[in-house]
Structure formats: C-alpha cells, structure tokens
Amino acid sequence: MSDLSIALIKSEFRVDSRLLAPELDHRHRNIFANITKHLEHFQKLGIVHFEKARLETNLGIREQSYALLNEDQCYFLLTLMRNTEKVLDAKVNLVKAFRDARTQLAKRDIARIEGKQVRHLETDAIRDLVNYARTNGSKNADMYYMTITKMTNAALNIDAGQRDSLETRKLDEIKMAETMVKIAISDGLNAGLGYKEIYKLCKERVSSIAVLLLGDAK
C-alpha cells in the first residue's frame, strides 16, 4: 500500500480508515459504514478508536468521522468485502505493512538499548571529569552532566525530553556523539588538560561529528 501509514498509538499499531478506502477502491463513507454496522464484532478484536477531523469542502467546513483500526480489525474489515484483485492485494500489502512496522519498532528498541549502554559509559566518563574538575577548584562541577547533555542535544537538533520518542537513525546519532564525548574526556584527562579545555574538546568533537551526521541526513 503505497500511501498506507501505520501509526503506533498507545503501544498498538493502527491504521486510519480513511487511508484504507482508496486502497480498497471504495469510498470512505462506505468503509466507515461497514465498521459501524459490524461494530460489535470489531470490538471483540479490541477497542475501536473513533476520531473526527475538520474537512474543507465546496460547501464549507464539516466534520469527518473515521476509525483507527488495529491489525486484527483491519483483516476483519477485509473479510467483509468481496475478494476482488484489489482486496487480495490489500490483504497482502497490509501484512507487509504491519510486518515492516514491527521490524522498525524492534530496530528502534535495539538502538535505544544500545544507546543506554553507551550513555552509561559516557556518564562514567563525565563522572571522571566532574571529580577532576572538583579536585582542580571547580565549584559547579556537577553541572557537567546537564551541560554536556544539552550541548549534545543542541548539536544534533534534539529538543529537551524528545529522546524517548526518537527514530532509529537519530538514536544512532546520539550514540556516536556520546561515544565522542567519552573519548574526548579520556583524551583530555590523559593529556592533563584543564577541565574547561576538556569540555571545549568535547564540544568541538561533537560539533564536528554533528556536521557529518546532519549533512548525511539531508
């Protein structure tokens, strides 16, 4: 399904009924009528979430109701339709679309787990920097945990609180940037640099890799 979008809503993949209509070569109002007519059976496969959207028409703005169907509900909807070539193609494409969505989610989860492992290593390195800075007279050494995180987020164009909802590519970018921070702190400590110079080294290396990463994303 070329225009089909699978959305993850409250840990469940769902499809907008408006997107199913053209793929099945039916008007959405007919698709929606089928859902409401057999709602009792659809509800046996999970709660059907109904939404409304504002739709501009030649007669003005009106509200359009639509349903967000889970995977089983989508397949049940298809059983209510005659098996034309279009419907058979839709069944195959739905299977592929949900499979691909699960694969992408699994990859993102793996990237998040790996990212947390890297984050732990980076945090250990920052702790070494904090202790080093404190020993050398810094009164605000503990701020490095927050300062370095904010610096990394800014370099990668990530908003505060956004990390848990990022896609796999962005999680990989964070992993690489945090690895650079760990290496920079280690290099700075081994070279006997001042703590301010070590932070500057971290910023320079993260900025350098960010240019490459964000440039590749364009």
Beta strands, then each sheet from edge to edge (+ up, - down):
strand 1: 6-9
strand 2: 12-16
strand 3: 49-57
strand 4: 60-70
sheet 1: 1+ 2- 4+ 3-
end
